């Protein structure tokens, strides 16, 4: 079955895979991720193919009610636009249905239009059928409706035979297709095959190109500006060919070969981790890591035992914890002290001194002693400025997003968006086994 269990996450992953599939099969078209019209808009000059994606893995038997909502959504868009340059595709997986196009008859569409579902009527059908009653017309136009107003609209549509405002035949015959799609892992394998056909080796596809392609699409999907979510096949392939690191993120950890991705990423990190005298900064988002509060001290202790145990060779790493206030930081400093770990915070009393934070620790090599073995801070402006002044060799980003306040120019940036210290320690070669 693979790793994905949550149906919502799997729905997103299926949509990302379908987006990638559309890109890799395109020629000169622009593909808009999270399109203006539907989940995916494929744009070729003046023509748009608007694709809505659904994944119904748990549905044992197909029923038209499972696709009524997306079809009505598309019919509403068709009705309220000239419709001449838009083609609609509903791409949905149902385990009981045969792969390929599935016809939607006029009778089936009319049944959907005669639905008594209050949300379907108010959100879609009321915009597809002609309303003669001025009061109902005004209620439909309201952005927010009370429960009573919605019921009033519903009763009007149930009680009256109303004319459809659009050309149903043109929609069904010329402007709409219902495609029963591939099973999730079949679509994933097809995408890997298409990447191989685009010039990547099988190993690179599995470890680098495919996970980074999924991550790229996931990143585009959250951008606010419409134009920023556009991509072409040429642009995607050029970007992928320049990447040599395996993407480790909240999305790639849902892939079926996630453990293999961790193994690959661990090997990639080995080269820089083997260098002793290297300035490293770890940036943590506590809410994204399981049991962060309970395990952060043990993680720091385990890191020090490997990477800051030789006063002659090693230098303290910076641990920057996003969202920590002074009180939480003081509590963590106390816990570290109880474990025998001295930490430099840059604070003297209640005042932060950048020079104190940036300074190198005193050393007594003969006694195997360092004045302090880590630096620790929050993400307030003063601390980030001090980190930027003391240009790091590596920033380990253990969070989905890194603030632009951090200077990453001429810095090796390692994105390790994992959700457990076990995986972090495995990637950093602190432990030899990984739990996923």
C-alpha positions as CSV (number, residue, x, y, z in Angstrom):
1,X,0.0,0.0,0.0
2,X,2.8,2.4,0.7
3,X,3.1,5.1,3.4
4,X,0.0,7.3,2.9
5,X,-2.9,6.7,5.2
6,X,-4.7,10.0,5.6
7,X,-7.2,10.4,2.7
8,X,-6.8,14.2,2.6
9,X,-3.0,14.0,2.3
10,X,-3.4,11.3,-0.3
11,X,-5.8,13.5,-2.2
12,X,-3.2,16.3,-2.3
13,X,-0.4,13.9,-3.4
14,X,-2.7,12.5,-6.1
15,X,-3.3,16.0,-7.4
16,X,0.4,16.8,-7.3
17,X,1.1,13.7,-9.3
18,X,-1.6,14.5,-11.8
19,X,-0.1,18.1,-12.1
20,X,3.3,16.6,-12.8
21,X,1.8,14.2,-15.3
22,X,0.2,17.1,-17.1
23,X,3.4,19.0,-17.2
24,X,5.5,16.1,-18.4
25,X,3.0,15.3,-21.2
26,X,2.7,18.9,-22.3
27,X,4.6,20.6,-25.2
28,X,4.5,24.4,-25.1
29,X,1.6,24.8,-22.7
30,X,1.7,26.7,-19.5
31,X,0.4,24.6,-16.6
32,X,-1.0,26.6,-13.7
33,X,-0.9,24.7,-10.4
34,X,-4.0,25.4,-8.3
35,X,-5.5,27.1,-11.3
36,X,-7.9,30.0,-11.4
37,X,-10.7,27.8,-12.8
38,X,-9.9,24.3,-11.4
39,X,-7.1,22.3,-9.6
40,X,-5.0,22.4,-12.7
41,X,-5.3,24.8,-15.6
42,X,-3.5,23.9,-18.8
43,X,-3.2,27.0,-21.0
44,X,-2.4,26.8,-24.7
45,X,-2.5,30.3,-26.2
46,X,-6.2,31.4,-25.8
47,X,-7.5,27.9,-24.9
48,X,-7.7,26.5,-21.4
49,X,-8.2,22.9,-20.2
50,X,-9.5,23.1,-16.6
51,X,-8.9,19.8,-14.7
52,X,-10.4,18.9,-11.4
53,X,-8.9,16.0,-9.6
54,X,-10.5,13.5,-7.2
55,X,-9.3,10.3,-5.5
56,X,-11.8,7.9,-4.2
57,X,-9.7,4.9,-3.0
58,X,-12.2,3.8,-0.4
59,X,-15.3,3.8,-2.6
60,X,-16.2,0.2,-3.3
61,X,-18.9,0.9,-5.9
62,X,-19.2,3.9,-8.1
63,X,-22.2,6.2,-7.7
64,X,-23.0,9.3,-9.7
65,X,-23.6,11.2,-6.4
66,X,-19.8,11.0,-5.8
67,X,-19.2,13.2,-8.9
68,X,-22.3,15.4,-8.8
69,X,-20.5,18.3,-6.9
70,X,-17.5,18.6,-9.2
71,X,-19.7,18.3,-12.4
72,X,-22.1,21.0,-11.1
73,X,-19.1,23.2,-10.2
74,X,-17.8,22.9,-13.8
75,X,-21.3,23.5,-15.3
76,X,-21.7,26.6,-13.2
77,X,-18.3,27.9,-14.5
78,X,-19.4,27.1,-18.1
79,X,-22.8,28.8,-17.6
80,X,-21.3,32.0,-16.2
81,X,-18.6,32.4,-18.9
82,X,-18.8,32.4,-22.6
83,X,-17.4,28.8,-22.4
84,X,-15.9,29.0,-25.9
85,X,-12.2,28.7,-24.8
86,X,-12.6,26.4,-21.8
87,X,-12.6,22.6,-21.8
88,X,-13.4,20.9,-18.6
89,X,-12.0,17.5,-17.4
90,X,-13.0,15.7,-14.2
91,X,-10.1,13.2,-13.5
92,X,-11.2,10.9,-10.7
93,X,-10.0,7.5,-9.5
94,X,-12.6,4.8,-8.5
95,X,-11.2,1.3,-7.8
96,X,-14.3,-0.4,-9.3
97,X,-14.2,1.6,-12.6
98,X,-12.3,0.9,-15.7
99,X,-9.5,3.3,-16.7
100,X,-10.5,5.8,-19.4
101,X,-13.3,8.1,-20.4
102,X,-16.7,7.5,-18.8
103,X,-19.8,9.0,-20.5
104,X,-22.2,11.3,-18.6
105,X,-25.7,11.2,-20.1
106,X,-28.0,14.1,-20.3
107,X,-30.5,12.3,-18.0
108,X,-27.7,11.8,-15.4
109,X,-26.8,15.5,-15.5
110,X,-30.5,16.5,-15.2
111,X,-30.8,14.3,-12.1
112,X,-27.9,16.3,-10.6
113,X,-29.6,19.5,-11.6
114,X,-32.8,18.4,-9.8
115,X,-30.9,17.6,-6.6
116,X,-32.5,18.5,-3.3
117,X,-29.2,19.0,-1.6
118,X,-29.3,22.5,0.0
119,X,-25.6,23.3,-0.6
120,X,-25.7,22.1,-4.2
121,X,-28.7,24.2,-4.9
122,X,-27.4,27.4,-3.3
123,X,-23.8,27.1,-4.5
124,X,-24.3,25.7,-8.0
125,X,-27.8,25.0,-9.3
126,X,-29.0,28.5,-8.5
127,X,-26.4,29.8,-10.9
128,X,-27.2,27.4,-13.6
129,X,-31.1,27.7,-13.7
130,X,-33.1,30.8,-14.5
131,X,-34.7,32.4,-11.4
132,X,-38.0,34.3,-12.0
133,X,-38.6,35.3,-8.4
134,X,-36.8,38.7,-7.5
135,X,-36.6,37.9,-3.8
136,X,-34.9,34.5,-4.5
137,X,-32.6,36.1,-7.0
138,X,-31.5,38.6,-4.4
139,X,-31.0,35.9,-1.8
140,X,-28.8,33.9,-4.2
141,X,-26.6,36.9,-4.8
142,X,-25.9,37.3,-1.1
143,X,-22.4,36.2,-0.2
144,X,-23.5,35.0,3.2
145,X,-26.8,33.4,3.8
146,X,-28.6,32.3,6.9
147,X,-29.8,28.7,7.3
148,X,-33.4,30.0,6.8
149,X,-32.5,31.9,3.6
150,X,-30.8,28.8,2.2
151,X,-33.9,26.7,3.0
152,X,-36.1,29.3,1.3
153,X,-33.9,29.0,-1.9
154,X,-34.1,25.2,-1.7
155,X,-37.9,25.2,-1.5
156,X,-38.2,27.5,-4.5
157,X,-36.1,25.2,-6.7
158,X,-37.9,22.1,-5.5
159,X,-41.3,23.6,-6.2
160,X,-40.6,25.1,-9.6
161,X,-39.6,23.7,-13.1
162,X,-36.9,26.1,-14.1
163,X,-35.1,26.7,-17.4
164,X,-31.4,25.8,-17.6
165,X,-29.4,28.9,-18.7
166,X,-26.7,27.0,-20.6
167,X,-26.5,24.6,-23.5
168,X,-26.3,21.2,-21.8
169,X,-25.7,19.4,-25.1
170,X,-22.7,21.6,-26.0
171,X,-21.3,21.1,-22.4
172,X,-21.5,17.3,-22.5
173,X,-20.5,16.8,-26.1
174,X,-17.9,19.5,-26.7
175,X,-16.7,21.0,-23.4
176,X,-16.6,18.3,-20.8
177,X,-14.9,14.9,-20.2
178,X,-15.1,12.6,-17.3
179,X,-11.9,10.5,-17.1
180,X,-11.5,7.6,-14.7
181,X,-7.9,8.0,-13.7
182,X,-5.0,5.7,-12.7
183,X,-4.5,4.3,-9.2
184,X,-2.2,6.5,-7.1
185,X,1.0,4.4,-7.4
186,X,0.4,3.7,-11.1
187,X,0.3,7.4,-11.8
188,X,3.5,7.8,-9.7
189,X,5.2,5.1,-11.8
190,X,4.1,6.7,-15.0
191,X,5.6,10.0,-13.9
192,X,8.9,8.3,-13.1
193,X,8.9,6.7,-16.6
194,X,8.2,10.1,-18.2
195,X,11.1,11.6,-16.3
196,X,13.4,8.8,-17.5
197,X,12.2,9.6,-21.0
198,X,13.2,13.2,-20.4
199,X,16.9,12.3,-19.9
200,X,17.2,11.3,-16.2
201,X,18.7,8.0,-15.1
202,X,16.5,5.6,-13.1
203,X,18.5,6.2,-9.9
204,X,18.3,10.0,-10.3
205,X,14.6,9.8,-10.9
206,X,14.0,7.7,-7.7
207,X,16.3,9.7,-5.4
208,X,16.3,13.2,-6.8
209,X,14.2,14.2,-9.9
210,X,10.8,12.7,-8.8
211,X,10.8,13.8,-5.1
212,X,12.0,17.3,-6.1
213,X,9.4,17.5,-8.8
214,X,6.6,16.7,-6.3
215,X,8.1,19.2,-3.8
216,X,8.3,21.9,-6.6
217,X,4.6,21.4,-7.4
218,X,3.7,21.5,-3.7
219,X,5.7,24.7,-3.3
220,X,4.0,26.3,-6.3
221,X,0.5,25.3,-5.0
222,X,0.7,27.6,-2.0
223,X,1.9,30.8,-3.8
224,X,-0.7,33.6,-3.7
225,X,-0.1,35.3,-7.0
226,X,-1.7,33.5,-10.0
227,X,1.2,34.1,-12.3
228,X,3.7,32.6,-9.8
229,X,1.9,29.3,-10.0
230,X,2.7,28.9,-13.7
231,X,5.2,26.4,-15.0
232,X,6.2,24.8,-18.2
233,X,7.8,21.4,-19.0
234,X,11.0,23.1,-20.1
235,X,11.2,25.2,-16.9
236,X,10.6,22.2,-14.6
237,X,13.2,20.0,-16.4
238,X,15.8,22.7,-16.4
239,X,15.4,23.2,-12.7
240,X,15.4,19.5,-11.9
241,X,18.6,19.0,-13.9
242,X,20.4,21.5,-11.6
243,X,19.4,19.8,-8.4
244,X,21.7,17.3,-6.7
245,X,20.1,17.0,-3.3
246,X,17.2,14.7,-2.4
247,X,14.1,16.7,-1.2
248,X,13.1,15.8,2.3
249,X,9.9,17.5,3.2
250,X,6.3,17.0,4.6
251,X,5.3,16.0,1.1
252,X,8.2,13.7,0.0
253,X,7.9,11.8,3.3
254,X,4.5,10.6,2.0
255,X,6.2,8.8,-1.0
256,X,6.4,5.1,-1.0
257,X,10.3,5.1,-1.0
258,X,10.7,7.6,1.8
259,X,13.2,5.4,3.7
260,X,15.4,5.1,0.5
261,X,15.2,8.9,0.2
262,X,16.5,9.3,3.8
263,X,19.3,6.9,3.0
264,X,20.2,8.9,-0.1
265,X,20.0,12.3,1.8
266,X,22.2,10.9,4.6
267,X,24.9,10.0,2.0
268,X,24.7,13.5,0.5
269,X,25.2,15.2,3.9
270,X,28.2,13.0,4.7
271,X,30.8,15.2,2.9
272,X,30.1,18.4,4.8
273,X,29.5,16.6,8.1
274,X,32.9,15.0,7.8
275,X,34.6,18.5,7.9
276,X,35.5,19.3,11.5
277,X,36.0,23.1,11.5
278,X,32.7,24.2,10.0
279,X,30.2,26.9,11.3
280,X,26.7,25.3,11.4
281,X,23.4,26.7,12.3
282,X,20.3,24.6,13.0
283,X,16.9,26.3,12.6
284,X,14.0,24.5,14.3
285,X,10.3,24.9,14.1
286,X,9.2,23.2,17.3
287,X,5.6,22.7,16.3
288,X,6.7,20.6,13.3
289,X,8.7,18.1,15.3
290,X,7.1,15.4,17.4
291,X,7.9,15.6,21.2
292,X,10.2,18.6,20.6
293,X,10.1,19.9,24.2
294,X,10.8,16.5,25.7
295,X,13.6,15.5,23.3
296,X,15.5,18.7,22.3
297,X,17.9,18.5,25.2
298,X,18.8,14.9,24.4
299,X,19.2,15.7,20.7
300,X,21.7,18.6,21.5
301,X,23.6,16.3,23.9
302,X,23.8,13.6,21.2
303,X,25.0,16.2,18.6
304,X,27.7,17.5,20.9
305,X,29.0,14.0,21.7
306,X,29.7,13.5,17.9
307,X,30.4,17.0,16.5
308,X,31.7,19.1,19.4
309,X,33.8,16.7,21.4
310,X,37.3,17.8,20.2
311,X,38.3,21.3,21.5
312,X,41.2,21.5,19.0
313,X,39.0,20.7,15.9
314,X,35.4,21.5,16.6
315,X,33.5,24.8,17.0
316,X,30.1,25.3,18.6
317,X,27.0,25.1,16.5
318,X,24.1,27.5,16.7
319,X,20.7,26.2,17.6
320,X,18.0,28.7,16.6
321,X,14.5,27.8,17.9
322,X,11.7,29.7,16.1
323,X,9.0,31.2,18.3
324,X,10.8,30.8,21.7
325,X,10.4,33.7,24.1
326,X,12.9,34.6,26.8
327,X,11.1,32.6,29.5
328,X,11.1,29.4,27.4
329,X,14.7,29.9,26.4
330,X,15.8,30.4,30.0
331,X,14.0,27.1,30.9
332,X,15.9,25.3,28.1
333,X,19.2,26.8,29.2
334,X,18.6,25.4,32.7
335,X,17.8,22.0,31.4
336,X,21.0,22.0,29.3
337,X,23.1,23.1,32.3
338,X,21.7,20.2,34.3
339,X,23.0,17.9,31.6
340,X,26.4,19.5,31.9
341,X,26.1,21.6,28.7
342,X,27.2,25.2,28.9
343,X,25.5,27.4,26.2
344,X,26.2,30.9,25.0
345,X,23.1,33.0,24.5
346,X,24.5,36.4,23.9
347,X,22.5,37.7,26.9
348,X,24.0,39.5,29.8
349,X,21.1,40.0,32.1
350,X,18.2,41.1,30.0
351,X,20.3,42.7,27.2
352,X,21.5,40.8,24.1
353,X,25.0,41.6,23.1
354,X,25.9,40.4,19.5
355,X,29.6,40.4,20.3
356,X,29.1,38.0,23.2
357,X,27.0,35.7,20.9
358,X,29.5,35.8,18.0
359,X,32.7,35.3,20.1
360,X,34.7,32.1,20.0
361,X,34.9,30.0,23.1
362,X,38.1,29.8,25.2
363,X,39.8,26.5,24.8
364,X,42.1,24.3,27.0
365,X,43.1,21.5,24.6
366,X,45.2,19.7,27.1
367,X,42.2,19.4,29.4
368,X,39.8,18.7,26.6
369,X,37.8,21.8,27.7
370,X,35.7,24.3,25.8
371,X,34.1,27.3,27.5
372,X,30.8,26.5,25.8
373,X,29.9,23.9,23.2
374,X,26.8,25.4,21.7
375,X,25.2,28.7,21.0
376,X,21.4,28.9,21.4
377,X,18.9,31.6,20.5
378,X,15.4,32.4,19.3
379,X,14.4,34.1,16.0
380,X,14.2,37.6,17.3
381,X,15.7,40.3,15.0
382,X,18.8,40.8,17.1
383,X,19.7,37.1,17.1
384,X,19.2,36.7,13.4
385,X,21.3,39.8,12.7
386,X,24.1,38.3,14.8
387,X,23.9,35.0,12.9
388,X,24.0,36.8,9.6
389,X,27.1,38.8,10.7
390,X,28.9,35.7,11.7
391,X,28.4,34.1,8.2
392,X,27.6,30.4,8.6
393,X,29.0,27.6,6.4
394,X,25.8,25.5,6.7
395,X,22.3,26.3,7.7
396,X,20.2,23.2,8.5
397,X,16.6,24.2,7.9
398,X,14.5,21.9,10.0
399,X,11.3,23.7,9.1
400,X,9.1,23.9,6.1
401,X,9.8,27.6,5.6
402,X,12.9,29.8,6.4
403,X,12.4,33.5,7.0
404,X,13.9,35.8,4.5
405,X,15.6,37.5,7.4
406,X,18.2,34.7,7.4
407,X,21.0,35.4,5.0
408,X,21.6,32.4,2.8
409,X,23.8,34.0,0.3
410,X,27.1,32.0,0.0
411,X,25.8,29.6,2.6
412,X,25.2,25.9,2.1
413,X,21.5,25.4,2.9
414,X,20.3,22.0,3.8
415,X,16.5,21.6,4.0
416,X,15.6,18.7,6.3
417,X,11.9,19.2,6.8
418,X,11.3,16.1,8.9
419,X,9.0,15.5,11.9
420,X,11.1,13.6,14.4
421,X,14.4,13.8,16.1
422,X,15.0,10.2,15.2
423,X,15.1,11.1,11.5
424,X,17.2,14.2,12.2
425,X,19.8,12.1,14.1
426,X,19.8,9.5,11.3
427,X,20.4,12.1,8.6
428,X,23.2,13.7,10.7
429,X,24.9,10.3,11.2
430,X,24.3,10.5,15.0
431,X,22.5,7.1,14.8
432,X,22.6,4.3,12.3
433,X,18.9,3.3,12.2
434,X,15.9,5.3,11.4
435,X,12.3,5.1,12.5
436,X,9.6,6.2,10.0
